[in-house]
Amino acid sequence: MQSINLSGLDGLTKDFDALLKKMPEKRRALHEELAGLAKREVDAQISTSLHDNSGTVRSWQEQHVGSLGGYAAVRATDKGDGEHPATGDDSPGAITNYHESGYKTRKPSGNAKRPQPGKSKMPYVDGRHFYQKAQTSVESKAIDLVNRFADDLAKELGG
């Protein structure tokens, strides 16, 4: 399953860890804001990459924040809906992965009454890579957000 994990900002977060241990609610608030930013970016990339007019694929993506508030991520839901089961080949996570990474098409059996000549020419459907695109575009926005967060902490500390 594809996901965006914003724990790659370790260089910045290590400097803040000692300070943030005193203020865990601030750390959680930062990561909740980062998760919201990542979710909006993934939704925007899905809108431009897929024909998701009904918003189904976007609705399957959920933002997550670690139980201790230490990371932010966006990934496909693990809950089923009326049409799709929670797990398996037709689950929201699997369908999201097919759209993101691509998939192999099946070869014609040769037993069809009316074979469709154009279908056998495409052995693989390339993925749309909307998570990958969102990852690259969200990094600069996340750094700006962390810098604003640091400035707010400095103001709170009187610096």
C-alpha positions in Angstrom: 0.0 0.0 0.0 1.3 3.4 -0.9 1.5 6.2 1.7 3.0 9.5 2.4 5.1 9.6 5.6 6.4 12.9 6.7 8.9 11.5 9.2 11.7 12.4 6.7 12.1 15.7 8.5 14.2 14.1 11.2 16.9 16.7 11.0 14.5 19.4 12.0 12.5 17.4 14.5 15.6 16.2 16.5 16.4 19.8 17.4 12.8 20.3 18.7 12.5 16.9 20.5 13.8 18.1 23.9 11.6 21.2 23.8 8.6 19.3 22.5 8.8 16.7 25.3 7.7 19.5 27.5 4.9 20.4 25.1 3.5 17.2 23.6 0.2 18.8 22.7 2.1 21.2 20.4 3.9 18.3 18.7 0.6 16.6 18.1 -0.9 19.8 16.7 2.0 20.3 14.3 1.7 16.7 13.0 -2.1 17.0 12.7 -1.5 20.2 10.6 1.1 18.3 8.5 -1.3 15.4 8.0 -4.1 17.8 6.8 -1.6 19.4 4.4 -0.6 16.1 3.0 -4.2 14.9 2.7 -5.1 18.1 0.7 -2.1 17.6 -1.5 -2.9 13.9 -2.2 -6.5 14.8 -3.0 -5.3 17.5 -5.4 -3.0 15.0 -7.1 -5.8 12.4 -7.4 -8.0 15.0 -8.9 -5.5 15.8 -11.6 -4.3 12.2 -12.2 -7.6 10.3 -12.3 -11.1 10.8 -13.5 -12.4 10.7 -10.0 -15.5 13.0 -10.5 -17.5 11.2 -7.8 -14.6 11.5 -5.3 -14.5 7.8 -4.4 -10.7 7.4 -4.5 -10.2 10.7 -2.6 -12.7 9.6 0.0 -10.7 6.4 0.6 -7.6 8.4 1.6 -7.3 9.1 5.3 -4.8 11.2 7.3 -3.2 9.6 10.3 -1.2 11.0 13.2 0.9 8.8 15.5 -0.6 7.8 18.9 2.1 9.9 20.5 1.8 12.7 17.9 5.2 11.9 16.4 4.4 11.3 12.7 1.9 12.3 10.1 0.8 10.1 7.2 -1.9 9.7 4.5 -2.9 6.3 3.4 -5.9 4.4 2.1 -8.5 3.4 4.5 -8.7 -0.1 5.9 -12.5 0.1 6.3 -14.8 -1.3 3.7 -17.9 0.3 2.3 -21.1 -1.2 0.9 -19.4 -1.9 -2.5 -15.8 -2.7 -1.5 -14.7 -5.1 1.3 -12.1 -4.0 3.9 -9.4 -6.4 2.6 -8.6 -8.2 -0.6 -8.3 -7.4 -4.3 -11.3 -5.1 -4.3 -10.5 -3.2 -1.1 -9.9 0.6 -1.1 -6.2 0.0 -0.3 -5.7 -2.4 -3.2 -7.6 -0.2 -5.7 -5.5 2.8 -4.5 -2.4 0.8 -5.0 -3.5 -0.3 -8.5 -4.0 3.4 -9.4 -0.8 4.5 -7.8 1.6 1.7 -9.0 -0.1 0.3 -12.1 -1.0 -3.3 -12.8 -0.6 -6.1 -15.2 -3.5 -6.9 -17.6 -4.6 -10.4 -18.3 -3.9 -12.0 -21.6 -6.8 -13.0 -23.8 -7.8 -16.7 -23.4 -8.4 -17.1 -27.1 -11.9 -18.6 -26.4 -14.0 -15.5 -26.8 -16.7 -15.5 -29.4 -16.0 -11.9 -30.3 -12.3 -11.1 -29.5 -11.5 -7.5 -29.0 -8.3 -6.9 -31.0 -7.0 -3.7 -29.2 -7.1 -5.1 -25.7 -4.2 -7.6 -26.0 -1.7 -4.9 -27.1 -1.4 -3.4 -23.6 0.3 -5.9 -21.2 0.7 -3.4 -18.3 -1.2 -0.3 -17.2 1.2 2.3 -15.8 0.4 3.9 -12.5 -0.6 7.5 -11.9 1.9 8.0 -9.1 -0.2 10.6 -7.3 1.3 9.7 -3.9 4.8 10.2 -5.4 3.8 13.6 -6.9 2.2 14.7 -3.7 5.3 13.7 -1.7 7.5 16.0 -3.8 5.1 18.9 -3.8 4.3 18.7 0.0 7.9 18.8 1.2 8.4 22.5 0.6 5.1 23.4 2.2 5.8 21.1 5.2 9.2 22.9 5.7 7.4 26.2 5.6 4.9 24.9 8.2 7.6 23.6 10.5 9.5 26.9 10.2 6.4 28.8 11.2 5.9 26.4 14.1 9.5 27.0 15.2 8.9 30.7 15.1 5.8 30.4 17.2 7.7 28.3 19.7 10.5 30.8 19.9 7.9 33.6 20.5 6.3 31.5 23.3 9.7 31.0 24.9 10.4 34.7 24.7 13.1 34.5 22.0 
